Amino acid sequence: MSENPRIDRKFPIIMILLISSGLWFYSAFAQEDNAIPSLEKTGIPTKIHDFDHLLNIGIAAPLTALSLTGATFLTRTGKSENEDSTYTHLLEQAKKNLIKAFVIFLACTIVIFVFDFIELLLPISIIIVEIIDLMISYSLLFIGFAYLAIAASKMYRTQAKMGF
């Protein structure tokens, strides 16, 4: 441990951002149209394949960073003794929801990366793998959106309580 505790707190945040960026960099071009040539050109498999590639790490990683930034901002907001307890409670709930959204979006990013890697390793396309990928990644994405919406609602309520 170094003598400066601020450096010790920044290290995990920097590592998470680097890992998120690295995941995006390594899998950004993994989703090519000709990566799976065995799919038919029409029909449900093509639609599933196209829908699978709408959500990629370029979407999930910035949402992870957004959640982390919001939680960090709310953590750094100081508490004073003369603040309303309702205001502090709402801020604490918003911070918890942003942290939950961060964990969910990080999991979504990792799931997308893992399934893209599995799809690249498979010699032929297996539609079940893509369906499982769709179900897991999109459910994590929408759960993360729900936590972000709840956090935004709490933060807007704090602004209303402050009279802004």
PyMOL commands that set and color helices and strands:
alter all, ss='L'
color gray80, all
select helices_A, chain A and resi 5-27+33-35+44-52+57-76+85-121+127-162
alter helices_A, ss='H'
color red, helices_A
deselect
rebuild
show_as cartoon
